[in-house]
Amino acid sequence: MRRGRRGALPRGTAERTLTSVGTSIQTGEETAGPEHDERAQPGGRTQPGECAQPGGGIKEAPLPREREVSRLWHVTLSVSGKEAPLKEVRRALEQLAHDHPFLLTSRYANDHAEIRYWEEARDLHDAAAVALRLWGEHRSSAKLPPWEIVGLEVIDRETYHQRIAEGYGPPPASPVGVHPY
């Protein structure tokens, strides 16, 4: 791997590159050892953003990390359990929609429900973790039935739109809100 380095070029050098860079998994910092950098020879000078290491090596100052970009994930959460009065299920799902503003739509019956919404997360694991906590964390505040999660689908935005375009996506959503099956 060749990577250009910033800074003034040393006298008599036409090009200045680092040909091999090791990465420290723990710190995310890049380091260069004497065997990979011609400037680490005795008498070599460091450039701005670098510091000399014991034994003549040079360590690059850590590069600013780019902020991780979050993505949108379409989540479908299915729950079911013992029968509950429809009015209570509806009221609880409406409260959940109020507490969780990204809720798109909910469908319900007296013994099961399906909740669909968009989640913004770094990756699928984070989106799924939030989805799996949603029902339990809002159970008491929204007075949700004591049902268990029986299904979870998390797909990225591109896959969601591809499914819709090809006609085999999730069943068409009712208008935003809480609706019976």
C-alpha positions as CSV (number, residue, x, y, z in Angstrom):
1,M,0.0,0.0,0.0
2,R,1.4,3.4,-0.9
3,R,0.1,6.5,0.8
4,G,1.3,10.1,0.3
5,R,2.3,12.0,3.4
6,R,1.7,15.7,4.1
7,G,4.4,18.1,5.0
8,A,7.4,19.6,3.3
9,L,9.6,17.2,1.3
10,P,13.1,16.7,2.6
11,R,15.9,18.2,0.5
12,G,16.8,16.1,-2.5
13,T,13.6,14.0,-2.4
14,A,11.3,14.0,-5.4
15,E,8.5,12.0,-3.8
16,R,7.7,11.1,-0.2
17,T,5.5,8.1,0.5
18,L,5.0,5.6,3.2
19,T,4.9,2.2,1.6
20,S,3.6,0.1,4.5
21,V,1.5,1.1,7.5
22,G,0.6,-1.0,10.4
23,T,-2.7,-0.4,12.2
24,S,-3.2,-0.7,16.0
25,I,-6.6,-2.3,16.5
26,Q,-6.8,-1.1,20.1
27,T,-6.2,2.6,19.5
28,G,-7.0,3.0,15.8
29,E,-3.7,4.9,15.4
30,E,-1.4,4.2,12.5
31,T,2.2,3.6,13.2
32,A,5.3,3.2,11.0
33,G,8.4,1.3,12.1
34,P,12.0,1.8,11.0
35,E,11.8,-1.0,8.5
36,H,9.1,0.8,6.6
37,D,10.2,4.4,6.6
38,E,13.4,5.7,5.1
39,R,13.3,8.8,7.3
40,A,13.7,6.6,10.4
41,Q,17.4,6.1,9.6
42,P,19.9,7.7,11.9
43,G,20.1,11.4,11.2
44,G,16.5,11.4,9.7
45,R,14.3,14.3,10.6
46,T,10.6,14.1,11.5
47,Q,8.0,16.3,9.9
48,P,5.0,18.1,11.4
49,G,2.5,15.7,12.8
50,E,5.1,13.0,13.5
51,C,7.2,12.2,16.6
52,A,10.4,10.3,17.0
53,Q,10.2,6.9,18.7
54,P,12.8,5.2,20.8
55,G,15.1,3.2,18.5
56,G,14.8,5.6,15.6
57,G,11.3,4.8,14.4
58,I,8.7,7.4,13.6
59,K,5.1,7.4,14.8
60,E,2.5,9.3,12.9
61,A,0.2,11.5,14.9
62,P,-3.3,10.0,14.9
63,L,-5.4,11.2,12.0
64,P,-8.7,12.7,13.0
65,R,-11.3,10.0,12.8
66,E,-14.2,10.5,10.5
67,R,-17.6,10.5,12.2
68,E,-19.3,7.2,11.6
69,V,-22.3,7.7,9.3
70,S,-25.6,6.3,10.5
71,R,-28.0,4.8,8.1
72,L,-31.8,4.3,8.0
73,W,-33.1,0.8,8.7
74,H,-36.7,-0.4,8.2
75,V,-37.8,-2.4,11.2
76,T,-40.8,-4.7,11.5
77,L,-41.4,-6.0,15.0
78,S,-44.0,-8.7,15.7
79,V,-45.3,-9.4,19.2
80,S,-48.0,-11.8,20.5
81,G,-49.3,-13.3,23.6
82,K,-52.5,-13.8,25.6
83,E,-55.6,-12.0,24.4
84,A,-56.2,-8.5,25.6
85,P,-59.2,-6.2,25.0
86,L,-58.8,-4.5,21.6
87,K,-59.4,-1.0,23.1
88,E,-56.5,-1.4,25.5
89,V,-54.2,-2.7,22.8
90,R,-55.1,0.2,20.6
91,R,-54.6,2.8,23.4
92,A,-51.2,1.2,24.3
93,L,-50.0,1.2,20.7
94,E,-51.1,4.9,20.3
95,Q,-49.1,5.7,23.5
96,L,-46.1,3.8,22.1
97,A,-46.4,5.9,18.9
98,H,-46.4,9.0,21.0
99,D,-43.4,7.9,23.0
100,H,-41.5,6.6,19.9
101,P,-42.0,9.4,17.3
102,F,-40.4,7.4,14.4
103,L,-43.2,4.8,14.5
104,L,-44.8,4.5,11.1
105,T,-47.6,2.2,11.6
106,S,-49.0,-0.5,13.9
107,R,-51.4,-3.2,13.1
108,Y,-53.0,-5.1,15.9
109,A,-55.5,-7.8,17.0
110,N,-56.4,-8.9,20.5
111,D,-53.5,-11.4,20.6
112,H,-50.8,-10.0,18.4
113,A,-49.4,-6.8,16.8
114,E,-47.0,-5.7,14.2
115,I,-45.0,-2.4,14.5
116,R,-43.2,-0.8,11.6
117,Y,-40.8,2.1,11.8
118,W,-37.5,3.6,10.6
119,E,-34.5,3.5,12.9
120,E,-31.4,5.5,12.4
121,A,-28.4,3.4,13.5
122,R,-24.7,2.8,12.6
123,D,-25.3,-0.8,11.5
124,L,-27.8,-3.6,11.5
125,H,-26.7,-4.8,14.9
126,D,-27.4,-1.5,16.6
127,A,-30.8,-1.2,14.8
128,A,-31.8,-4.7,15.9
129,A,-30.7,-4.2,19.5
130,V,-32.9,-1.0,19.7
131,A,-35.8,-2.9,18.2
132,L,-35.5,-5.8,20.6
133,R,-35.5,-3.4,23.6
134,L,-38.4,-1.3,22.3
135,W,-41.3,-3.4,23.6
136,G,-39.8,-4.1,27.0
137,E,-38.7,-0.6,27.6
138,H,-42.1,0.9,26.8
139,R,-44.2,-1.9,28.4
140,S,-44.9,0.0,31.6
141,S,-44.9,3.6,30.3
142,A,-47.3,2.8,27.5
143,K,-49.1,0.0,29.4
144,L,-48.4,-2.5,26.6
145,P,-49.8,-6.0,26.9
146,P,-47.3,-8.5,28.4
147,W,-46.6,-10.1,25.0
148,E,-43.3,-11.4,23.8
149,I,-41.4,-10.5,20.6
150,V,-42.0,-13.3,18.1
151,G,-40.5,-11.7,15.0
152,L,-38.0,-9.1,13.9
153,E,-37.0,-7.9,10.4
154,V,-34.4,-5.2,9.9
155,I,-33.5,-4.2,6.4
156,D,-31.6,-1.3,5.0
157,R,-33.3,1.5,3.1
158,E,-32.0,0.3,-0.3
159,T,-33.4,-3.2,0.2
160,Y,-36.7,-1.8,1.4
161,H,-37.1,0.3,-1.7
162,Q,-35.9,-2.5,-4.0
163,R,-38.6,-4.8,-2.5
164,I,-41.3,-2.2,-3.0
165,A,-40.2,-1.5,-6.6
166,E,-40.2,-5.3,-7.4
167,G,-43.6,-5.8,-5.8
168,Y,-42.6,-8.2,-3.1
169,G,-42.0,-5.9,-0.2
170,P,-44.0,-5.9,3.0
171,P,-47.7,-5.7,2.8
172,P,-48.8,-2.1,2.0
173,A,-48.8,-0.1,5.1
174,S,-52.0,1.5,6.2
175,P,-51.7,5.3,6.6
176,V,-49.4,6.2,9.4
177,G,-51.0,5.4,12.7
178,V,-52.5,2.5,14.7
179,H,-54.9,0.2,12.8
180,P,-56.6,-3.1,13.4
181,Y,-55.8,-6.0,11.1
